[in-house]
Amino acid sequence: MISGKTFFHASYEGSNNKAIYGGGRANVPTAAMRNGDFSGTTIILNDPETGQPFPGNIMPADRIDPAAQKVLNFFYPLPNQGTLATGMGVFQQFVPQTQKRNRADLRIDHEAGKNDSLFLRGGYQHRDPSAIQFEGGNALTNLGTRNTVLNTGTVVAGWTRIVSSTVVNEFRAGYNYDKREQRSTYNVQQVNAELGLENLDFITPERAGFPAFTLQGGASGTRPTNITPGGINSDRTVSQNSFSISDNLSWIMGGHSMKGGALWTRNSAIDGRGRGVGGGGTYTFNGRGLTGNALGDLLLGLPSRAGGSTTGRGDTDGHSDDFAVFVQDDWKVNKDLTVFLGLRYELQGTWNEKSGILGNFLPTDGGHHVVPNESVAALLPPGVIDLGRTEIASDIGLPDTLINTDKNNFSPRVGFAWRLGGDNKTVLRGGFGLFHPTVAIQGIRDALASNMFRYGITHTGTTLSQGVSSGEASVDPADYGAGGVDPNIKSPDIYQYNLTLERELPGNLGLRLSYIGSSMRGLLINPLVNSIPPSTTPFDPTNPVDRERLPLPLYNTNFTGQTRNGGSGQFNAFQVELLRRYKNGLALNVAYTFAHSDSNAPDSGNSSVGVVPFNMYNLDLDRGPDPNVVKHRVLMNATWDVPVGHGRSHGSSMPGWANALFGGWTVSTLFQARTGNNLTPFFYGFYTTSPWNTGASLDGLGNFFCCAWRPDQISNPNTGGSRDAFFNQAAYALPAPGQLGNAKKGSLLGPGTWVVNFAFYKDIISKQKFKLQLSALLDNAFNHPQFYEFYGDGFSQLDDFLLNGDPNNGTTGNLGAGAIANQEGFAPGRVFRIGIRATF
């Protein structure tokens, strides 16, 4: 731009990635079932008027609710994969979807003088859709996908000044913008009008989504797949902004290379999750006391209840301020030894809500809700207000943010690099550092905002088509948020350490042997604080005498927790790496990693608000590996300049047309193989009472806060099996009364995998200021099946086997189409792509 003074670089990248999604298997009613005909099935429908089975197992047409038939035909396609042994239909569909991505980047550098340089860097990215989210889950693909859009932008400016030959100052200012939109393509009121349903009390005209239909009771093969519209994610937009300013000063004093600096960051967010509600309410059918089957009750239009959640607040809207200062010294002790010393101090700010509408729950002195002021107290759920146990923050020594600032985050670091033997062939490196993760602020803001102001409205004795005008409406006094945050919560302490030996070998090879470890203290947990230890003493939640045994007798049991410090863990990994640096057209890197993790709060996908312990009275029942820390992993990548073509060792004089086709190619490849992730066996059920008499329905998974129990493990489940029966379900049994299951977290191994990618590319035009490159990419070249089972999904769910004696429900232990995925970004099937890249 200005010769010798100003330079710029600009780039644009666009892609349309088309792939196959869906493929889950859904239970759907057959055409006969939709008309009340269950003859020829194992599902017996009782007539609630007589208590006896319908004649011929056929419900009379005049008894079927027209709204029920509309619901079935709207949400459930007809079977296309036959039927289960029960007679229930099966639907499976693979759907092609395209994800569009556009990215643009610009950088300008300017030499303002011999001692001053400036730069400005900006970037923008747009993804539509940002993720493929089916409205009804990966099985009911007939309902289409949600609108998901991602827009991000970054601007960074910097000024570097050379103060002297030994002193340099660097100033930076940056802004990041991130907006993620998720919105259903359906409108609740429009769907209700089409189905002939009334709008539940809290359904506003703009509410996106559709009603949920939950069918419970009996084996899963006797009822259709639940209709789950996504809840909060039916209509959630998150806009996050970050503005930061930093300044670093570097100076050299003899053998010391010193650096010090400071950083201030303001993080702002507006999050639709603050409302804490979404979707169009829920109609629940359980078959109890009516037909004996959930689908039968639906056909009669007789839900056991209808309802949903409403809230006393809107979007989360606020900010936090973070500060950090640091100093470090790279000290060259002598020609063979360099020592690295450093100290960092961080102050992570608490969440400041613009409206001040925040709430907390403290499980002390019988339990209390805490709010900033009386006006916020009036927005709490009716059940909380009726308890009369709400306190004002200033009265108990808390700020309006309801959380005290953690002011003790000092992070020392030390390391060394030592050349052994007086030459450059062997180097020993090591380091130690204390780190304080700062990612929990979102979880804390969600707990203090969205959870505290949500409460449920329930309609009982209703009909499907008259969910509001019939029956009785009530505000469930126990359906409210009581999940708080310890006001003195601290950032966890993560002690990381490593030791590496590097050795240069003949043939331009290098060998690296590494140990990497970390010890974790003060990890976040979220115990269900209103539970009691398991025992054989019966517990009836409706009995006032039994409720007095609870730590908080006045409060509900399920979902009453508190995020606090209390977990610990250990991680160890050993790595062997062989490296061939690029020479004579060939580069190669091969690495093998053996890793092991062990924690009583392993990350189960809810770490920002704390992992829910299975038993708050014995945290070691949860000790196990992190779900995604696999034990064995091999990674290899290589690049080879094919020695054919102009300027290469063979074919340098070949004709131009031949060189254009066959010459100048470079091939690169990537190979990865790994063992499976660590899953946890579980089963649902026992929502109000259980044989284990814990007061609350516990969470053996650690991420749902309710009703997921762990079984006893009586033999080894990881015996290796087929795709239809990948693990041995008979290795599990129901725990004895009064005793929680002994199956450990992470004790069930998921499927391992391997994958190979190739890339072929060459410069088809190469001028002084312009280059055009052609590339051909082959992802998952050998089309090897990629299976991945998510933590807590149906693969490891044992309800049907443990409670109904059915090991063949088509989901548990089954590597079906719904398991086709790769969590690390590799293609689940072979993908061929051609690209052109211009550089000028």
N, C-alpha and C positions, 0 to 999 in steps of 0.2 A: 504493500500500500504506500509506504514511504520508504524509499530504497535504503536498505541497511538499518532502518529504524523500527518499522512496524511490519509485523507478519500476521497472517491469519490462516486458520485451518477450518474448513467447513465440511460437514458430512451429512448424508441422509441415508437412512436405511428403512426399507419397507418390506413387509412380508405378509403373505396370505398362507397360513398353515392350515391345511385341511386334513382332518383325521377322523377316525371312527370313535364314537362315544356311546354311552349307554351300555346295553347288554346285560343289565341285571334281570333276574327272573322274578316276576310278580305273580302272586296268586290272584286270579280274576274269576268272577262268576261266569259260568257257562250261560248260553242263551236260555237253556231250560231253567236254571236257577233264578234268572231274572224274572221269570214268570211263575216262580214258586214251586217248580218241579224238581224235587230232590230224590226222586226214585232212581234207583241204580247207583246211589252214592252211599257212603258209610255215615253220612251226616243225617241224624234223626231230628226232625223238627216236631216239637210238642205244641199243641194248641193251648195257649194260656187260659182259654175259657174252660177247657175240660181237664187239662193236665195230662192228656193222652196224645200220642203221636197223631198228626194229621192223617186221615185215610189215604193210603197209598203213598205216604210221605210227600203229598202235594198240597201246598197251601192254596185255598180257593182264591180265584182271581179277584173276587170282590173284597177280600181281606187285605190285598196288597195296596199299600199307600202309593198313589201315583207319583208323589214327590220322591219316594224311595227309588222307583224305577228310573226317574230322571237323574238322580244322583249316580246310580250304577252306570247308566249309559253315558253320562258326562265324563266320569272319571276313569272308568274301567273299559279298556278295549276287550273285544272277544278273544278267547284263547287262540294262540297260533302255534303252541308247542304241546298240544295234547292236554292230558289231565293227570293229576296226582292219583295215588291209590285211593284217596278219599273221594274222588270225583271232582275236586276243585280244579278249575282250569289254570293253565300256565301261559303267561305272555312273556315274550322276550323279543327285543328289537334293538338292532344296531343302527345308529343314526350318524350320517356324516355331518360334521360341523366345521366351520371355517373361523379361525381367529385371525383378525387383522391387526397388524402392528406397524406403527409409523414412528420413527425416531429421527430427530435432527439435532446436531451439535455444532457449536461455533466457538472458536477460541481466537482471541486477538492478543498478541504480545507486542509491547512497545518499549523500546529503549529510550527513556526520557533523558538520560545523561550517562556519563561514564560510571556513575555510582547508583543510579536509580533505574529500576525496571518495573513495568506495570503489566498486568494481564487481566483479561476479562474472559470468563468462560460461561457459556450458557448451554442448556440442553432442554429438550422437550420430548415427551413420549406420550403416545396415545394408543390404547389397546381397546378394541371393541370386537367381540366381547373379551373382557379381561380374564374370564374363567367360564367354563361350560358348566352351568348349574341348571339341571332339569327341574322344572317346577314341582314335579311329584317324586323326585329322586331318580336314580339311574335305572330303575326298573320300569316306572310308568313314564316312558319317554313320549307317549302320545300327548302329554300335556304341554309339550314344548319347553323352551328354556327361558329363564329370567333374563332381563336386560342387565348386563354387567359391563361397566365402562370404567377404565382407569385413565386418568390424566395426571402426569407428573411434570414438574418443571424445576430447574435448578439454575441459579445465577451465583457465580462466585467471582469476586474481585480481589486482587492482591497487589501489594506494593512491597518490593524488596529494595532495601537501601544498604549499600556497603558503607558502613561508618568509618572503618579503617581496614587495614590489611588483616586484622585479627577479629573484627567485630562486624556482624551482619544482623540486620533487623528485618523481620518478615511480618507484615500486617495482612490479615485476611478478613473479609466480610462475606457472608453467604446467606442465601435464602433458598429454601426448599419448599415446594408446594406439592401436595399429594391429595388427589380427590378420587375416591372410589365409590361408585354408585352400584347399588343392587336394588332392583325393583321388579316386582312381578308384572307380567303383561296383563294380568287379570285385575278386575275391580270387584271387591267383595259384594257391594250392593247389586251390581249388574249380574253377577253369578247367582246370587240369591234369587233375584227376580226371574232368571231363566229356570231355576230349579223349583221355584214355588216355595221358597223358605222365607221366613221373617228375618229381619235384621236384628241381631242381638243388640242389647242396650248400648254398647260402646262402639258400634260400627258407624263411623262417620262417612260422608259421601266420598271422600278422597281415599279411603282405606284401600290399599293395594293387597292383592292376594285372593284367597278363597277359603271357605271353611275347611277345617280338618275333621276327619272321620276316623275315630279310633275304635277298632274292633278287638275285643279282648275275650279271653276264656277259651279253654280247650287247646288242643294241639294246633300249631300254626297252619297245618295243612287243611284245617276245617273252616278257615275264615280267609277273606280277601286281605291283601296287603293294605296296611293303613294308608290313608291319604294324609300326607304331611306337607303343608305348603311352605315350610321354611321359617315360620315364626317371625322373629325380629328381622331376619334377612329378607323377608318379603318386601320390605321397604326401608332400606337403610342406606343413607349417604354419609360418608365420613370424609370431612375436609380437614387436613392437617397441614400446618404451616410451621416452619422452623426458621428462625433468624439467629445468626451467630456472628460474633466478633471475637477475633483472637489476635494475639500479638506474641511473637517468639523472638527472643534475642539469643544469638549464638556468638560465642567468643572462644578464642584459643589462647591458652596460657601454658607454654611449654608443652609437656606431654598430655595436657588436659584439654579436651574439646568439650566445652561447657554449653549448656542450653537451658533456658528458662522461659516460661511463658504463662499466659492466662487465657481463659476461654469463658465467654458468657453466651448462653443459648436460651432463647425464649421459644417454648413449644406451645402452640395454640391448636385447638381442635374444636370442631363442631361435629357431633356424632349422633346419628339417629337412634343409636342404641339407648340413649338417655331416656327415651320414652318407655323402654322396657317391655313393650308390647308389640304385637304384629299379627298379621293374618286375620282371619274372619271368625275366630272362635272355634270351639270344638264340640262335636256331637259324639258321645261315647255310648257304645253298645256292648253289653257283656253277656247277654243270654240268660243271666241268672233270674230265676223265677218266672221267665217268660217262655220262649221257645227252646231254651237250652243251647242256642247257638247265636252268635253275634250277627251273622248275616240274616238269620231268620228274624231277629228283632228289627233289623234295619228294614226288611221288606214290610213288616207290620207298621213301620214308622214310629217305633216306641224306643227312644233312647233312654238309657238309665239316667243320663243328665246331659245338659247342654250349658255352655258357658264359655268363659274366657277371662282375660285379664284386662284391666284398665289402669290408668295411672293418673297421678296428680301433677305431672310435670311434662315438659317438652324435651327438645334435644339438649344433650350436653353441650355446653359452650363455655370455654374457659382457657386457662393457660397455666403453665408452670415455668419457673426460671431455674436454670442449672448453672453452677459456677465450678470452675476447676483451675488450679494453678499447679505448676510442676517445675522441677529442676532436675537436670541429669548431667552426668559427667562421664564421658568416654575417656578413660585414663590409660594411655599407652605406657605401661610400667617399663617394658623393655621391648626389643625387637621381636620377641616371641610371645609376649603376654600383654593382652589388653583387658582391662576390667571396666565393666559398665555399672554405674551406680545411678539410682534415680529415686525420686520421691514425688508422689502426686497426691493432691488433696482435692476431694470432690464434695460439693454441696448440692444435693438433688432437692429441688424445690417441691413443695406440696402443690396439689391441684387447687387452683383458685377458680371457682365457678362464678361466672358473670352474674347469674341470677341469685346466687347464694343458696340455691335449693340443693342441699346435700344432707345426708343422714347417715348415722353410724349406729351400730349396735354393740353394746358392751355386755358380755355375759358375767358381770360381777354383781354381787349383792342382789341376786334374784333376777338380774337382767334389766337393761335400760336402753331405750333409743335416745340418741343425742342429736340435736339439730342446732344450727347457728342462732335461731331466734324463734319467737312465738309464731310469726307468720308462716314460717316453714313448717312448724309443728302442726299447723292446721291442714297441711297438705298430705300428712301421713295417712296410711290406710285406716279405715274406721276401726278395724280390730286392734290396731296399735293405740289409737287415741283412747279407745274404751278401757285399755289397761291402766291408763293414768300413770305411766311410768316413764314419761318422756322428760329428759333434762336438757337445759340450755347449756351450750358448750362453755360459755364464760363462767357459769356457776360451778363447773367442776375443773376449771383450770385448763381448758382446751381452747385453741384458736378457732376462728370461724371455718377454717379448712378441716377441722376435726382430727387432724393428724399433726403430731409434733415433727419438726424437721430433724432429720438424722444428721448430726454434725460431727460424726466420728469416723469419716471415711478417709483415713490415711492409707496410702498404697505404696509401700516401698518396693523397689525392684533392684535386683543385682544379677550380674551375669559376667561371663568371661569368655575369651577366645585364646587358646594356648596352642602354639605350634610346637609339636613334639619333635625331638630329634634334631632341632636346629635347621630343618629344611621346610619346604612348602608342601610336602607330600602328606603329612599327617597333622590334623587339627582336632583338638578336643574343645567342644563348646558346651556351656551349661548356663542355666539361668533359673531365677526364682522371682516370683512376683505375687503380690496380693492384689486382687481385683474385686470390685464391687459392682455387680450388674445393676444397670439403671433402667431396666425395661419394664419394671413392675408398675409404673405410674398409670398406664392405661387400665390395667386390672383394678387398681385401687380406685380410679375415677369411676369405672363401671360399677364397682360395688357400692360406692357412696352415693351415686346418682341414680342409675336405672333401677337397682334392686330395691331400694328402700321405699319407693313410692308406688310400687306396683301392688295391686290386690285383685282378687278374683270375685267374679259374679257368677253364681250358679243357678240354673233353672232345673228343678226336679219335677217329676210327674207330668212332663210335657210330651207333646207329639213332635214328630220331625217337622211337619209343615207349620206348626204353631209353637215354635220354640220360645216365644216371648209371651204371647197372649194366653197360653194354657199353662197349667201347672203353677208352681210357686217359685218366685225369684228370691234370692237371698245373697247377701254379702257374706262369704265364708269368713268368719272371724279368725280362723287360723291360716287363711291363705294370704300371706303378706311376706314381705322381705325382711328377714332377720339375719342376713349374712353381713357381718361387720368386719372391720379392720382394726387390729391392735393400734391404738393411737401412738404407741411408742415403737412401731415397726421399724426395723433396720434393713438396710441393704445386706444381702447375704455376703459372706466372706468366702472367696474362691482363691485358694492357694495353688498356684500353678508352678510346676518345676519341670525341667527337661535336661537331658544330657545327651550329646551327640558326638560320635567319633566319625570323622571323615578321612578317607584314605585314597590317595591317587594311585591307580593301578596301571600296569602297562596296557597299551592299545587304546590310549585316550579314554580310559574308563575311570570312573570314580565310584567308591563304595561309601555308603552312609549308614550307620547303625544308630538308632535313636530310641531313647526312652522318654515318654511324655506322661506326666502324671498330674493329677489335681486332687486336692482335698477340699470338700465343700462343707461349710458350717453355716448354720442359720438359714437354711433353705426355707422357702415359704410353704407352709401347710395350712389347711383350712378344715380343722376338725369339726365334726358334727357335735357341738358342745352340749346338746340337750339329749344325749343318749346315755345308757347305763351299760355296764359290763355284761356280756352274755352270761346267762345262767339258766337253770331248769325251772326257776320260779316264774310262773306265768305272769305276763304283763298285758293288761287290757287298757288301751289308751282312753277308753270312755269311763273307766273306774277312777273316781277322785282319789281313792286310797292309793292305787297304783301310780297315779300321776305325781303324787307327793314323793315318789322315789326318784323322780327326774331331777337333775341339777337345776332346771328352770321350770317349775311346774306350771307357771302361767303362760308359757310360750309354746308354740308348736314345736314338733320334733323334727320333721323332715325340713331340710334346707336352712336350719338354724346353725350357723357356723361363724367362725372368725378367722380371717387371714392373719397369721402370726409367724414368727420365726420358730423353728423347732426341728427342721429336718437336717440330715447330714448325709454325706456320700463320699465315694472314692472312685476315681477313674485312673486306670493304668493302661498304657498302650506301648507296644514295642514295634518298631518299624525297621525293615531292611530295604534299602533302595540302591539299585545299580543304575548308574548314569553314564551314557556315552554322549559326550558333547559333540555338537555338529562338526563333522569333518568328512571331507571327501563325499559330500552329499548324503550323509546318514547321521541321524540323531536318534537316540533310544533312551527310554526311561522305564524302569520296571520297579514297582514297589509292592511289598507285602506288609500288611498291618494286622497284628493281633491285638485286640482291645477287650477290655473287661471293665464294666461299671457295676457299682453296688451302692444302693442308696435306700434309705427308708422313706424317701420322697422322690421316687423316680418321675421324670417329666412325662406325664400322660396326656399332654395337650392342654393343660389348664394351669401351667406353672405361674402365670402372671397374677392369678388370684389365689394361688396355693393349691397344692395337691391334697385331695380329700383322703385322710387316713381311713382304712377299713375299720380300725378300732382305735379310738383316741387314747385308750388306756394302755395300749401296747403297740407303739409305732413300729416295732421291729417285725410285726406281721406283714408289713409292706416292703420289707427289705428285698431288693431284687435289682436287676439290670434296667437301665434306661431302655425304653421300647425300641429306639432307633440306633442304639450303639451295637452294631453287629460284631460278632467275634472275629471273623476272618474276612479279609478283603484283599484282592489282588488287582492292581491297576497297571496297565502298560500302555504307553503311547510311543509312536515312532514316526519319523518323517524321512522319506527317501526321495532324492532327486533321481528319477530314472535316467541312467547314463546314455540316453539316445537323443540326438537332436543337435542343432547348431550350438556351438560353444560347449558341448559335452563330449565325453570320451569316445562315444560311438556315434556315427552318422553325422559328423560335423559338416560333411559336404553333400548331404542328401538334398534333393530338390526342394524348392520352397513349399510346394503342395504337400510333399511327404512330411516335411517338418511341421507344417500347420496341423496335420492330422495326428502324427505319431511322436513328434519331437517336443522336448521342453516340458514334459509332464513331471509333476511332483505328486507323490502319494503319501498320505498320512493315515494312520490307523490308531484306534483306541480300543482297548479290550479291558473289560471289568468283570470280575466275578466276586460274589459275596455270599455269605450265609444269610439265613433269614432273620427278620426282626423278631423282637421278643414280645410275645403276646400274653395276655392274661385270660385264663378261662373264667367264665362267669355264667350266672343265670339270673333272670329277672323273676319278680313275683314277691309275695308276702309284703304288701304295701302298708298294711295297718298293724297286723300282728304277725309274729313269726315264731317258729320253734326255738329260736335263739334268744328271744325275749330281751331285745336290746333297746326297746322303747322307740327308737327311730329305725327306719329302713336304711340300712347302711350302704356304703358305696365301695365295693371291692375293686372297682376300676380306678377310682381316684379322680374322676372328672365329671360325673353327672350329679353328685350330691344325693343320690337316692337309688335304692331298690336293686342294686347290682351286687349279688352275693357271690362269694367264691366257694367252690366245692372242695371236698376232700380229694386229694390225689392219692390213689391206692396202688398205682403202678406207673411205669414210664409211658407217657402219651406220645413221645417223639420217636416212634419206632419206624417211621418212613412208610408211606402208603401211596395209594393212587390219587389221581385228581379228585375222584369222588369221595375218598375217605383218607384225607391227608394225614390225620392223626387218629389215635385210638381213643374214642370217646369212652370206652369201657374202663379207661384208666381213672375215671372220676366217679364220685358218689356223693349223695347228699350228706352233709355233716350231721352228726348226732345232735339231738336236742341240747341246747345250752352250750354248744361248742361251735365256734366259727370255723369255716373250712381252712384246711392247712395248705391248699394250693398257693404257691408263691406268685407274686407278681413277676411277669416276664418268664415264667417257667414253660410256656408253650411256644415252640419255635415255628415261625412262619416260613413260607417257601423262600429258598435262596434263588439266585439267578445269575446268568452271565449274558454279556452282550458284546458285539463287535461292530464298530463303525468304521467306514472308510471315507476318505475324501480325495478327489482327483482334481488338480487345478494347474493351469498354465496361463502365462501371459500371451494373449493373442495379438496385442499391440503394445509395444514398449518404446516410447519416445522419451526425449529428454524431460519434458514436462507433463507427459500424459502416459498413463498405463491403463490398459483394459484387461481384466483378468476373468477367465472363464472357470467355473468350478462345477463339479458334479459330486454331490454328497449322497452317501448311502448309509442311512441310519439303520441299526439292527440288521446288518447285511445278511445274516443267516436266518432271519425271521424267527429267532428263538422266542418262545412264549415268555412274556414278562408278567409275573404274578406278584401282586403286593396286597397284603391284607392289612387294612387299617386297624389301629388299636381300638378295641371296643366294638367292632362290627360283628355281623352275624356269623362269621367264620368260627369264632371262639365262644359263641353263645350256646349254652347247653340246656336251655329250657325244655325243649322237646324230648331230649334223651333222659334228663334227670326227673322231670315232672310227669311226662307222658309216655315214657318208654319207647320213643320213636327216634332212632339214630339216623333216619334217612329222610330228613326234611328238605333236602336239596340245597341247603345253605351251610349248616354246621360242618366244618371240616371239608367243605367242597370248594375246589378251585374252579369256579364257574366263570362265566363271561364277566360277571361283576368284579372279579378279582384281577382282570387284565389291566395292569397299570405299572408304572415305574415312577417311584417317588423322587428319583434323582434326575429326571428330565430326559432319560433315554426313550426312544420311540418304542411303544409296546408291540409294534409290528414293523415290518420292513417299510421304510419311507425313502423315496428317491427324489432328490431336489437338484435343480439346475439354477445356477446363479451367475450374474455378471456384476463385476465391481469395477468402477472407474475411479482412478486416483489422478488428480491433476493439481 
